[in-house]
Amino acid sequence: MLTRRTAAGAMVGVLVILLAGCKGSDPATSDAVGATPTPTSTATSAAPSSTAPPATPAGTPTSDIAGLSASKILDKTQAAAKAATSVRMKGALSDGGDRIVLDIRLAKTGGQGTMSINGASFSLIVLGKTAYLKISDKFWRAQTESKADADAVIALVGGRWIKTSLTDKDLGELAAFASKPKFFDTLFEPTGTLRKTAPRTIGSVTAIGLRDTDGTLWVDTATGRPVRLESSSKDALTFSEYDQVAAPKAPPAAQVIDGKALGM
């Protein structure tokens, strides 16, 4: 379930292509270059570790699904994931020769978080059809052909968020971060025959595994919600903070540059 090209991997690829059009921009003198921060979340509880999702919330109706067929469990977990108002997704995966690390919070109206490719990071906020990208100097330098071009773009951006539109044909994959159901759809499509595994405790959650030829999706047997998606010890995503993530907000206008100034 993780070895094929995911929404995360596709989005990084789109971003790399997009940034290629920024090379050779004239530098500007306003604003200092800043580090890429993680957008603030207002979740109501502390974030769990990537390997220890929280226990089923008190008062949540329980209906053990472990006895159902693999296909019926998958139907229930897809429905449960889409029914949640928000979720935090955190982990790492491989996409071709690239290593992608992400920490994304998805709500009904959009998403926000950080991603990196081979250690070069960027932050993103998606609101409807608008995306804001804050790209680290390391990412610019990794994706720009010459040091002079990278220096020019870094100076022009000045550490600000780049505002762009998802209506751009090159940014279609970013739309997945504005739609929690759409993002889950790209992750939970089985490859080959789907089989159940023996139950396993992940953190304090009793989970049943759904295994296909690419990996295993672990599902909370009480709620049907996804807990962990893995293909190996190094490729895994965990899902937590269900219904606790606040809707993202646009960054302050003073910290934003219009992507059109960069040819985006």
Secondary structure as GFF3:
##gff-version 3
##sequence-region A 1 264
A	DSSP	alpha_helix	7	20	.	.	.	ID=ss1
A	DSSP	alpha_helix	70	83	.	.	.	ID=ss2
A	DSSP	beta_strand	86	95	.	.	.	ID=ss3
A	DSSP	beta_strand	98	107	.	.	.	ID=ss4
A	DSSP	beta_strand	110	117	.	.	.	ID=ss5
A	DSSP	beta_strand	120	127	.	.	.	ID=ss6
A	DSSP	beta_strand	130	135	.	.	.	ID=ss7
A	DSSP	alpha_helix	137	143	.	.	.	ID=ss8
A	DSSP	alpha_helix	147	157	.	.	.	ID=ss9
A	DSSP	beta_strand	161	165	.	.	.	ID=ss10
A	DSSP	three_ten_helix	169	178	.	.	.	ID=ss11
A	DSSP	alpha_helix	180	187	.	.	.	ID=ss12
A	DSSP	beta_strand	195	196	.	.	.	ID=ss13
A	DSSP	beta_strand	200	202	.	.	.	ID=ss14
A	DSSP	beta_strand	205	211	.	.	.	ID=ss15
A	DSSP	beta_strand	216	220	.	.	.	ID=ss16
A	DSSP	beta_strand	226	230	.	.	.	ID=ss17
A	DSSP	beta_strand	236	240	.	.	.	ID=ss18
A	DSSP	three_ten_helix	253	255	.	.	.	ID=ss19
A	DSSP	beta_strand	256	258	.	.	.	ID=ss20
A	DSSP	three_ten_helix	259	262	.	.	.	ID=ss21
###
